[in-house]
Amino acid sequence: MHTATRIAFEALPRIKRLAPRAHLAAYGLYAPVNAARLREQGVASIFGGEFEPQLLALAEGLADSGEAPPAREAQKVHFVVPDRSGLPALERYAHLDLPDGGRRVVGFAEGTRGCKHLCRHCPVVPVYEGRFRAVPLEVVMADIRQQVAAGAEHISFGDPDFLNGPTHALRLARALHAELPHVSYDATIKIEHLIDHADLLPELGDTGCVLITSAVESIDDRVLGYLDKGHTRADFERAVALTREAGIDLAPTFIPFTPWTTREGYIELLRELVDLELVEAVPPIQLAIRLLVPEGSYLLRLEAFRALVGELDPQILGYRWANPDAEVDALQRRVMRWVEAAEGEGRLRRAIFEGIWRLAHEAAGRPAPALPADLGPPIPAMSEPWYCCAEPTEQQLQSF
């Protein structure tokens, strides 16, 4: 989302040269919060999260009269089955890598939009403000059906949280498995929901859920409080046990570098992954990224946090911040350089983690202890790790 917006600003001058008379529109979570700069770049129409009615009205108005209709408030979306006929083949998108070396072609679906939670760093919150909407089951299933016909072997649910509406989620999981039992799926679920709805996890596993991504973000309860995540370190450890009991792999994600990160705290995070045998479950980039603070972030409502950040920087579409310990920021840069170089060389996750482990201990001024032989089994993983609450990497931006 944020990365796409950064890339859009790079693309807009080229688009205007190629189509100088085109009416430019931007839509999505980051469009409204960046409206002023988008308009400076020639974008005429800007829509937020529930964009379809407005985008349709714009297209019809331009087609009928050559003019955009007057701006209007966002309307309720009447969901229809997406027309995917003009999109590239699914094989050209990210795929699911399996521990045995196999891979599955991946499709994408949403059972819900928005989120009922108010995590302060989340880009969904300023747009949906604690609201979510369920997409009708028949619409979701029809979309999945057409993707499976096009070759999808696995469905990745893109809901901000699959269990925002647990009854709807369970109906969807049951329908998918009953009609397409050979199709597996993954979903994103909060640690809080994994615990509150632990009784649902076995059925999710039985219906084909092979992977749950959960935004753990930190194991420091103080930081989790600032982010208003709704869970603690102990809750995370409990969720690991619950998903394992259900036979579902858990892929925790993190924002390891924040204004509150300490050198010892970073080592503690690495040690937790070792102790929980989760090293193979965490993409190395997850141990290198920094907290993103875009315009509209609920973090800015914390007076103590506002004092830690500078002014809004239009170049990064967010607020710059520095850790009170400059060595932590230096460590982040070293870890990022190592991860990008090691992944470029095709190194395995264990080898990359060993390098991160060494760098973290060097920053703390002590030798790195030897790691155990078993750091956990590999799990299913997307071929392209992604994340929404962290600053983009240079590699992502340069890829455009």
Secondary structure, 3 states (H helix, E strand, C coil): CHHHHHHHHHHHHHHHHHCCCCCCEEECCHHHHCHHHHHHCCCCEEECCCCHHHHHHHHHHHHHHCCCCCCCCCCCCCCCCCCCCCCCCHHHCCEEECCCCCEEEEEEECCEEECCCCCCCCCCHHHHCCCEEECCHHHHHHHHHHHHHCCCCEEEECCCCCCCCHHHHHHHHHHHHHHCCCCEEEEECCHHHHHHCHHHHHHHHHCCEEEEEEEEECCCHHHHHHHCCCCCHHHHHHHHHHHHHCCCEEEEEECCECCCCCHHHHHHHHHHHHHCCCHHHCCHHHHCCEECCCCCCHHHHCHHHHCCEEEEECCCCEEEECCCCHHHHHHHHHHHHHHHHHHHCCCCHHHHHHHHHHHHHHHCCCCCCCCCCCCCCCCCEECCCCCCCECCCHHHHHCC
